[in-house]
Amino acid sequence: MLPFSEACERNKDPILGILREAFADSSDVVEIGSGTGQHAVHFARRLPQLVWQPTDRAENLATLAARIALDGSPNLRSPVELDVTSSNWPFVRTDAVFSANTLHIMSWEEVESFFRGIGGILGQGGLLAVYGPFRYAGRYTSESNAAFDRGLRERNAASGIRDFEAVNELAAGEGFAPLADHAMPANNQLLLWRR
């Protein structure tokens, strides 16, 4: 049986509502940290003008590939291994990058690598979309996010909900300007930057 995320099922349509407009002028998207593949399958099928490239770490590729083989559409590519800390990402250029629920499970060094890598594959006009929970000025958007952050840090001290300002500074360092900050269900955000 393939891994299944209830959170993906709950948030896929609200995210899609924003990506339809945000990715309207894009032709290809690299998804970083595709996980179970539920987002990749859902978005690729409903955004047929895009070629959707899922990625994940080596240990997640087998189940990700199985989901894509089972439910994928013609515009959904086979998954590619990607460790964000690698200095050589397996892409030359892309129009857009999407990532959901990744930054809070990465270490800060991995988050820095994430933005450096994206800076290497997104050209001028490229769009970056990142979904997940964030803090603002060091404050949580809800008590449930504060509790979630405590749980993350108990499991792995290097992980945790990131401050928007710190993440935005990394994006700016790669030439990205903030485009939108959408409040999403379950105290999450969908952040958009344009290069």
C-alpha positions as CSV (number, residue, x, y, z in Angstrom):
1,M,0.0,0.0,0.0
2,L,1.3,3.4,-0.9
3,P,2.0,6.1,1.7
4,F,-0.9,8.5,2.1
5,S,-1.0,12.0,3.6
6,E,-4.3,13.3,5.0
7,A,-2.8,16.8,5.0
8,C,-2.2,16.6,1.3
9,E,-5.7,15.6,0.6
10,R,-7.1,18.5,2.7
11,N,-4.8,21.2,1.2
12,K,-4.5,20.1,-2.5
13,D,-7.5,22.0,-3.8
14,P,-6.9,25.3,-1.9
15,I,-3.3,25.2,-3.2
16,L,-4.4,24.4,-6.7
17,G,-6.8,27.4,-6.7
18,I,-3.7,29.7,-6.3
19,L,-1.4,27.8,-8.5
20,R,-3.8,27.9,-11.4
21,E,-3.3,31.7,-11.6
22,A,0.3,31.8,-10.3
23,F,1.6,29.2,-12.9
24,A,-0.6,30.4,-15.8
25,D,2.4,31.6,-17.8
26,S,4.7,28.8,-16.8
27,S,5.5,25.7,-18.9
28,D,7.5,23.5,-16.5
29,V,7.6,23.1,-12.7
30,V,10.1,21.4,-10.5
31,E,8.5,20.2,-7.2
32,I,11.0,19.9,-4.4
33,G,10.2,17.2,-1.8
34,S,7.3,15.5,-3.6
35,G,6.8,13.0,-0.7
36,T,3.8,10.8,-1.3
37,G,3.3,12.2,-4.8
38,Q,-0.3,13.2,-4.1
39,H,0.3,16.9,-4.9
40,A,2.2,16.0,-8.1
41,V,-0.5,13.7,-9.4
42,H,-3.3,16.2,-8.5
43,F,-1.7,19.4,-9.8
44,A,-0.2,17.8,-13.0
45,R,-3.6,16.4,-14.0
46,R,-5.4,19.7,-13.4
47,L,-2.7,22.0,-14.9
48,P,-2.2,20.2,-18.2
49,Q,-0.2,23.1,-19.8
50,L,2.7,22.3,-17.3
51,V,5.3,19.6,-17.4
52,W,5.5,18.7,-13.7
53,Q,8.9,17.3,-12.4
54,P,8.6,15.6,-9.0
55,T,11.7,15.2,-6.9
56,D,12.7,13.7,-3.5
57,R,15.5,12.1,-1.6
58,A,16.6,8.6,-2.7
59,E,14.8,6.8,0.1
60,N,11.4,8.2,-1.0
61,L,11.8,7.6,-4.8
62,A,10.4,4.0,-5.0
63,T,7.0,4.9,-3.5
64,L,6.8,8.2,-5.3
65,A,7.5,6.5,-8.6
66,A,4.8,3.9,-7.8
67,R,2.2,6.5,-7.2
68,I,3.1,8.3,-10.4
69,A,2.9,5.0,-12.4
70,L,-0.5,4.3,-10.9
71,D,-2.1,7.7,-11.0
72,G,0.1,10.0,-13.2
73,S,-0.9,12.0,-16.2
74,P,1.1,12.4,-19.4
75,N,2.6,15.7,-18.3
76,L,3.9,14.2,-15.0
77,R,7.5,13.1,-15.3
78,S,9.2,10.2,-13.5
79,P,10.6,11.4,-10.2
80,V,14.3,12.5,-10.0
81,E,16.5,12.2,-6.9
82,L,17.3,15.5,-5.3
83,D,19.2,16.3,-2.1
84,V,19.0,20.1,-1.7
85,T,22.4,20.1,-0.2
86,S,24.0,18.8,-3.4
87,S,26.0,21.4,-5.3
88,N,24.9,19.9,-8.6
89,W,21.1,19.9,-9.0
90,P,19.9,17.7,-11.9
91,F,18.2,20.5,-13.8
92,V,19.4,23.3,-16.0
93,R,16.5,25.7,-16.0
94,T,12.8,25.7,-15.1
95,D,10.0,28.3,-15.2
96,A,8.7,27.6,-11.7
97,V,9.4,25.7,-8.4
98,F,6.9,24.4,-6.0
99,S,7.5,22.9,-2.5
100,A,5.1,22.0,0.2
101,N,5.7,21.2,3.9
102,T,9.5,21.0,3.5
103,L,11.2,24.0,5.1
104,H,10.1,23.1,8.6
105,I,11.5,19.6,8.4
106,M,14.8,20.7,7.0
107,S,17.7,22.0,9.0
108,W,18.5,25.7,8.6
109,E,21.6,24.8,6.5
110,E,19.3,22.7,4.2
111,V,16.9,25.7,3.9
112,E,19.9,27.8,2.9
113,S,20.9,25.2,0.3
114,F,17.3,25.0,-0.9
115,F,17.3,28.7,-1.8
116,R,20.8,28.5,-3.4
117,G,19.7,25.6,-5.5
118,I,16.6,27.3,-6.7
119,G,18.7,30.4,-7.5
120,G,20.6,28.2,-9.9
121,I,17.6,26.8,-11.8
122,L,15.1,29.6,-11.9
123,G,15.8,32.3,-14.5
124,Q,14.5,35.9,-14.7
125,G,10.7,36.0,-14.3
126,G,10.7,32.5,-12.6
127,L,8.2,31.9,-9.9
128,L,8.8,30.2,-6.5
129,A,5.8,28.9,-4.5
130,V,6.4,27.5,-1.0
131,Y,3.6,26.1,1.2
132,G,3.7,25.5,4.9
133,P,3.6,27.1,8.3
134,F,5.6,30.2,9.1
135,R,6.2,32.6,12.0
136,Y,6.1,36.4,11.5
137,A,8.3,38.6,13.6
138,G,9.1,35.5,15.7
139,R,5.4,35.0,16.5
140,Y,3.3,31.9,15.6
141,T,0.1,32.4,13.6
142,S,-1.8,30.1,16.0
143,E,-1.4,28.1,19.2
144,S,-1.6,24.9,17.2
145,N,1.4,26.0,15.1
146,A,3.3,26.7,18.4
147,A,2.5,23.2,19.6
148,F,3.4,21.7,16.2
149,D,6.8,23.5,16.3
150,R,7.5,22.2,19.8
151,G,6.8,18.7,18.5
152,L,9.1,19.1,15.5
153,R,12.0,20.3,17.6
154,E,11.5,17.5,20.1
155,R,11.9,15.0,17.3
156,N,14.8,16.9,15.6
157,A,16.3,20.0,17.2
158,A,17.5,21.2,13.7
159,S,13.9,21.4,12.3
160,G,11.1,23.8,13.2
161,I,8.7,26.4,11.8
162,R,10.7,29.1,10.0
163,D,10.5,32.9,10.4
164,F,9.1,34.5,7.2
165,E,11.6,37.3,7.5
166,A,14.6,35.0,7.5
167,V,13.3,32.9,4.6
168,N,12.4,36.1,2.7
169,E,16.0,37.3,3.2
170,L,17.4,34.1,1.7
171,A,15.0,34.5,-1.3
172,A,16.1,38.1,-1.7
173,G,19.7,37.0,-1.7
174,E,19.0,34.9,-4.8
175,G,17.2,37.8,-6.5
176,F,13.6,36.9,-5.7
177,A,11.1,39.6,-4.7
178,P,8.0,38.7,-2.7
179,L,4.9,38.5,-4.8
180,A,2.1,37.2,-2.5
181,D,1.5,35.7,0.9
182,H,-1.7,33.7,0.9
183,A,-3.3,32.6,4.2
184,M,-4.3,28.9,3.8
185,P,-6.4,26.4,5.8
186,A,-4.9,24.9,9.0
187,N,-2.7,27.9,9.7
188,N,-0.5,27.5,6.7
189,Q,0.7,30.0,4.1
190,L,1.4,29.9,0.4
191,L,4.3,32.2,-0.3
192,L,5.1,33.4,-3.8
193,W,8.3,35.1,-5.1
194,R,9.2,36.3,-8.6
195,R,12.7,36.6,-9.9
